[in-house]
Amino acid sequence: MTGTTSRTLRHYDAIGLLPPTYIADNGYRYYDESGLVRLQRILLLKELGMSLARIAEVLESTEDPIAALSDHVHSLGRERARIDRQIVSVTATIARLEAGEPLMAEEMFDGFDHRVHKEEVTRRWGREAYETSAGWWESLSPDDRQSWKADVERLSQDWMKAAEAGAGPESDRCQDLARRHVQWLSATPGTPAHDPGGDLDGYVRGLADMYVSDPRFGANYGGVAGAELVRDSLNLYLDA
């Protein structure tokens, strides 16, 4: 039923990954319900690209099969959502090519790799923060993702316009932008700002400093001067 060969089952038995419940006199291996659940988990983890050694570690670390399978369902749901978005993006590329229309990079690569910052986010704010944010992002529909990106772009543009106009951090204009900025961060699952018990103040101030110190962030606000305006405005807003 699974396509797993008898040779593979013998190998799993030899390395202690999936011992049979018992072996009949004719050499056939028999598996009870727990064995079938264990095999299902092995096949799921293999689909996620895990080595047999790593699969063994995962199986031994989780005693509750229901909790473990629930985690698998969550992972499969995220993978299905990612593949669905890839289908939409590739189909859109085909349609544009057939119609002779210009290609849209945002549209073409949606659903491919949104995890390039996994290591950095995990190091700064923890694995749970990354997984929560990633799960939320991958659950969004294409329209919702575009809407979210548009809101972020609008906020960045408004910050840059304020900097170009010479607005000060204490101005009503910048304080309203700071309010919107904190509201945006608070609406993003996985961030301490979104967690009712999280350190919103420390998180926002830390990000504000990064906007200035990290050119990748500063570029969203027109460079160092714009990033400094965002930082100073956010700090004043939090002080108040």
Secondary structure, 3 states (H helix, E strand, C coil): CCCCCHHHHHHHHHCCCCCCCEECCCCCEECCHHHHHHHHHHHHHHHCCCCHHHHHHHHHHCCCHHHHHHHHHHHHHHHHHHHHHHHHHHHHHHHHHHHCCCCCHHHHCCCCCCCCCHHHHHHHHCHHHHHHHHHHHHHCCHHHHHHHHHHHHHHHHHHHHHHHCCCCCCCHHHHHHHHHHHHHHHCCCCCCCCCCCCCHHHHHHHHHHHHHHCHHHHHHHCCHHHHHHHHHHHHHHHHC
